[in-house]
Amino acid sequence: MLNKNVHTFIGCDAEYDKAKIVLFGAGYDATTSFRPGARFAPSAIRNESFGIETYSPYQDKDLLDCKVFDSGDLELSHVNLFGEICGRVKTVTDDGKIPFMIGGEHSVTFPAFVCAVHAYPDVNIIHFDAHADLRRQYLDDPFSHACVIRRCHEGDIGGYEFGDGRIFQFGIRSGEREEFLYAEKHTHMQKFNFDGLEEVVKKLRGKPVYFTIDLDVLDPSIFPGTGTPEAGGVTFEELRKAATLVCSSCNIVGCDVVELAPNYDPSGVSTAVACKIIREMLLAMS
């Protein structure tokens, strides 16, 4: 049993034993390759969530009718990152609930996915991002946020074997040549947009899915508040529709939204966008 966080995302104040989804924050950015600041995202998202409504006119649903529990933020360092995230995800998963992690930079996905793959050995990954995140290592660090999907695929450090064809990447528009060659052999990659997502969702229907969204998949004209902005991204409406499709149609066993760095957008627009995407995901999963 987890204790309720005093400071919650809007509408996410259900009791733990009644909740289907459990939010938690992983404010960590020690491996950020360009501009740090993602560690501040979970707190900023909770604060700014009260600037939006609990009701979604897109889905005609209200968070007040859903059962979401906000368990607060983990206290993370480079030393305890893996254990703390795995501990929280395992607690939530063992209790039959869905862990929903708010990053933080993208490296936080790997420990969460390790728990998911041990609980659901046939799990698949749907990954939205500007970057391939398939480097073997970055600056001699295999746990960099630039390597996270490679770590999830190889699985060696996580103590599991993960076969080819179970990672589905969308929106990718940046990476080393070697990453794209690696994707040709080991993942399904759709560059630049979400074409083919409906077919993937149909293919995965009923199968467990871990869903990870790096918000820099959005064009920086919409979402400048991120550590590694990449021109040429998708629109808010494209991301909202795609995320809602995945969350409403797939058997989500874990998910995360990462890479908001709120300090790079003093207008607050990027944080508001992140809040709205999270709301739509929660409603679609509920």
MODA-V859653 format. One record per backbone hydrogen bond with DSSP energy under -0.5 kcal/mol. CO is the residue of the C=O (numbers start at 0). NH is the residue of the N-H. Records with the same first field share a line. If there is no record, write none. Layout:
CO = NH  NH
This chain:
5 = 7
8 = 11
10 = 12
11 = 69
14 = 17  18
15 = 18
19 = 97
20 = 22  68
21 = 99
22 = 70
23 = 101
24 = 73
25 = 27  103
27 = 104
28 = 31
33 = 35
36 = 39
37 = 40
39 = 43
40 = 44
41 = 45
42 = 46
43 = 47
44 = 48
45 = 49
46 = 49
47 = 50
48 = 51
53 = 62
54 = 56
55 = 59  60
60 = 55
61 = 64
62 = 65
65 = 67
66 = 19  20
67 = 13
68 = 22  70
69 = 4
71 = 24
73 = 75
76 = 80
79 = 83
80 = 84
81 = 85
82 = 86
83 = 87
84 = 88
85 = 89
86 = 90
87 = 91
88 = 92
89 = 93
90 = 94
91 = 96
92 = 95
96 = 98
97 = 21
98 = 254
99 = 23
100 = 102  256
101 = 25
103 = 258
104 = 107
105 = 108
106 = 109  110
107 = 111
108 = 112
109 = 113
110 = 114
111 = 115
112 = 116
113 = 117
114 = 118
115 = 119
119 = 122
123 = 209
124 = 167
125 = 211
126 = 169
127 = 213
129 = 172  173
132 = 148  149
137 = 140
139 = 141
140 = 137  143
143 = 146
144 = 147
145 = 134
146 = 150
147 = 151
148 = 152
149 = 153
150 = 154
154 = 158  159
155 = 158
160 = 162
162 = 165
165 = 124
166 = 168  187
167 = 126
168 = 189
169 = 128
171 = 191
173 = 131
175 = 178  179
176 = 180
177 = 181
178 = 182
179 = 183
180 = 184
181 = 184  185
182 = 186
185 = 164
186 = 188
187 = 168  189
188 = 190
189 = 170  171
190 = 192
192 = 170
193 = 196
195 = 199
196 = 200
197 = 201
198 = 202
199 = 203
200 = 204
201 = 204
203 = 206
206 = 250
207 = 123
208 = 210  252  253
209 = 125  211
210 = 255
211 = 127  213
212 = 214  257
213 = 216
214 = 217
216 = 233
218 = 221  222
223 = 225
224 = 260
225 = 228
226 = 34
233 = 218
234 = 238
235 = 239
236 = 240
237 = 241
238 = 242
239 = 243
240 = 244
241 = 245
242 = 246
243 = 247
244 = 248
245 = 249
249 = 251
250 = 208
252 = 98
253 = 210
254 = 100
255 = 212
256 = 102
257 = 214
260 = 263
261 = 264
264 = 267
267 = 271
268 = 272
269 = 273
270 = 274
271 = 275
272 = 276
273 = 277
274 = 278
275 = 279
276 = 280
277 = 281
278 = 282
279 = 283
280 = 284
281 = 285
